[in-house]
Amino acid sequence: MAVLEHRALTATIISLAIKVHRYVGPGLLESVYKECLGIELAEAGITFERETTVPVVYRARTIPLGFRADIIVDNKILIEIKAVVQLIPARQSQRLTCLRMSGLQIGPLMNFHAPRLKDGVRRLIV
């Protein structure tokens, strides 16, 4: 059941991101896309946090500022927003590590620089 819930929520998030992309287009700063997606998530009644500090646990020690998550939706999905010419493989590896460290399992990586956002979305699962 949780898998279907995550799938539906991820599909909704991607749909809202596509709505943002269609409205403003590619070429803006990542911060603009984060704000616009936040507006869409809020209007859809989806709970989320922006720029959340995620600690990293290393050998039973907590490092308070492990990384900063762009958007965490409903404490289930970690969204990474990019606006770059091309997503390099290292970026996906980095996101997978962040997912593992956060304890979350799903993390769409969205590149708003793509001409069609659909082509700039990578669904990452750990």
Buried (B, 14 or more C-beta within 10 A) or exposed (E): EEEEEBEEBBEBBBEBBBBBBEEEEBEBEBEBBBEBBBEBBEEEEBEBBBEBEBEBEEEEEEEEEBBEBBBBBBEBBBBBBBBEEEBEEEBBEBBBBBBEBBEBBBBBBBBBBBEEBEEBBBEBEB
